[in-house]
Structure formats: C-alpha cells, structure tokens
C-alpha cells in the first residue's frame, strides 16, 4: 500500500511493511520488537501532519489505531481523561463538548490522532494542548521502558515538545485534565470577532466549537472531501518567533504578537553547494520574542494564494497562504520544491527562515 492512501496530503510511496496492531498491548509489543530488530520504524497516526517521500519508506510502518477513553472524576469540578493514542483528535474534542468538559474546545477541527497531538503541542484560537495535559504514557525508543512523562518532561513550547526535539519513542496514551463546565472562555480575537463577543467572554462550548469549525473551513483547514484546499498537511510553516530588536527592523504593518518565551533569534542562512540548499547554524536565544505571521510574510514576499511553480501540481492554498495543497497529482518532490521556494522568497525579503511544521519523511525542505 502506498502511504499516499494514509496521509491527508495524498503523497508518499509504499512501505516495505505495514502493521496495524489492534490493542494497546499489541501496539507496545510490535513497536518494541521492530526497534529491537534494528528496523527503521515509522509510527503513523492520522497522517495529517506528514509528508512522505515518493520513494516511500524502506522499513516498518506501524499504524496507531488503538482507541478508548477513560474518565476519572477529580476534586473541584476537574476531570481527568486517559485517551488512547489512536483516538481521533477532533472526535475527542466533539465528545468533550457533548459531555460538558471545557479546556480543548478551541482545538476543534484539527485533524490527526491524539497520540500525535502532544508531539507538536497543537494549538489554535488561544488554546494549546499543553495547558490541559497531565501526563503522556510513553515507551522510550532507546531504553524500551514504558514511563509516564510529566509536563516538565515534555518541555512543551510553541508547536514543539521534547518528543519533537529528539526524544524518540511511542505515545501510547495521553492524560488530560479538563473542567466540568458547559461554557468556555473565548481567548482569541479572531474567534471573538466571529462570535461577536469580546476576548475573555464565556460562551457555551458548542457555540465555540461551531465557530472554530466555521473558521477552519473558511481557510481550507477542515478535512472535507468536497474542498480541494483541504488536501494538505495543514499549516506547512510555523509562525516565526524573532527577537524584539529584529522585529523593530521589519515593516510596521507586519502582524506581530509579544511572547514571553525564550525563542530563536532569526538569522540569515548562507547558501552552499550547487543545489543551493540552506545550511542552518545554531540559533541565538532571546529572553523575550515577537511572533510574526508566516502567512503575511509569504504573501508580502510575492507569493499569492493559489500560486504554483510552472508544471507543478503542488500549490499554495487558495484560502490560506500557510497551506500547501495537492491539486490532484502532486508528488512529494513537488511539495518540497514549492516549500523551498517559499522559504527562499521570505528569507530574501525579510531575513526570516520559515520552519516547516509537518513531519518530513525522506523529503528535503
């Protein structure tokens, strides 16, 4: 089976071996056995945040399809959920809203599985998963040991975690702590505008979810067989976070938001070799930073929505500049070519190197 059939971007060649363990114990055993055999292993959830090479994957692909939700009542209207990694993320959000559990309603419509969610610390419309995570049930790739990772162990940051930064392993389940309530706070201006309220107002969870789904659909960020702009890996680039000093040198109309987190200092990357590939160097760390709009940078660098390179079936979404879509017959190589072109244009115009958000399997960006 080609992995294009299992990824939302619909690119990717065959896997040498494809396994789909049905239970949690089988998942752990199969994964440990594959690691012990020295095989290359690719763990695949919903396939929504992944770009796989046209050559496929010369190793074992293990599909994470285990499902189940356990609920534990805590004190003070707090509820802890243990969710197996193969559960649909949006399916979980829909269930929590129906059960009157607040805390992740603004994360509605994000495709993919619950096991993948903490790896990149998914976030949208004023909420981040890290605010609701209690622990992550994890099997370490190096030791083979199964352990419970705390939020400190996870080292969550903007669209990242310890698991994305190099700690390899298997997410078996996640534990979330939510609040029993039929209402949630609106924490993002665009969402507040869509609901005709102010930031900080409280509304029924179902109303917040409906508004988020509508906003995502308007951007082509909601999986919909009838919407060609949804054939993507979601946002292809993260919003860059730069130093305040660097941000002051950018045009005044660049959308920006202050952040307290220590983040990367932007830098100009030299070109090297005949292929013109960018060579990274270690970033400088700043105590405070400014988050920029990657979509604005892309459009202002001269790349309009719907743009594609000549002869390519990969295109910038017609609804949102952050998404690269497969218009029907795109290859992973074409996706990579367009992504590198966008990076080069933004780097040339603004001196900012956009970082890809999806997991890249054998694809150069």
C-alpha positions, 0 to 999 in steps of 0.5 A: 500500500502506498502511504499516499492512501494514509496521509491527508496530503495524498503523497508518499510511496509504499512501505516495505511493511505495514502493521496495524496492531489492534490493542494497546498491548499489541501496539507496545509489543510490535513497536518494541520488537521492530526497534529491537530488530534494528528496523527503521520504524515509522509510527503513523497516526492520522497522517495529517501532519506528514509528508512522505517521500515518493520513494516511500519508506524502506522499513516498518510502518506501524499504524496507531489505531488503538482507541478508548477513553477513560474518565476519572472524576477529580476534586473541584469540578476537574476531570481527568481523561486517559485517551488512547493514542489512536483516538481521533483528535477532533472526535475527542474534542466533539465528545468533550463538548457533548459531555460538558468538559471545557479546556480543548474546545478551541482545538476543534477541527484539527485533524490527526490522532491524539497520540500525535497531538502532544508531539507538536503541542497543537494549538489554535484560537488561544488554546494549546494542548499543553495547558490541559495535559497531565501526563503522556504514557510513553515507551522510550525508543532507546531504553524500551521502558514504558514511563509516564512523562510529566509536563516538565518532561515534555518541555512543551513550547510553541508547536514543539515538545521534547518528543519533537526535539529528539526524544524518540519513542511511542505515545501510547496514551495521553492524560488530560485534565479538563473542567466540568463546565458547559461554557468556555472562555473565548481567548482569541480575537479572531474567534471573538470577532466571529462570535461577536463577543469580546476576548475573555467572554464565556460562551457555551462550548458548542457555540465555540466549537461551531465557530472554530469549525466555521473558521477552519473551513473558511481557510481550507483547514477542515478535512472535507472531501468536497474542498480541494484546499483541504488536501494538505498537511495543514499549516506547512510553516510555523509562525516565526518567533524573532527577537524584539530588536529584529522585529523593530527592523521589519515593516510596521504593518507586519502582524506581530504578537509579544511572547514571553518565551525564550525563542530563536533569534532569526538569522540569515542562512548562507547558501552552499553547494550547487543545489543551493540548499540552506545550511542552518547554524545554531540559533541565538536565544532571546529572553523575550520574542515577537511572533510574526505571521508566516502567512503575511510574510509569504504573501508580502514576499510575492507569493499569492494564494493559489500560486504554483511553480510552472508544471507543478501540481503542488500549490499554495492554498487558495484560502490560506497562504500557510497551506500547501495543497495537492491539486490532484497529482502532486508528488512529494518532490513537488511539495518540497520544491514549492516549500523551498521556494517559499522559504527562499522568497521570505528569507530574501525579503525579510531575513526570516527562515520559515520552519516547516511544521509537518513531519518530513519523511525522506523529503528535503525542505 
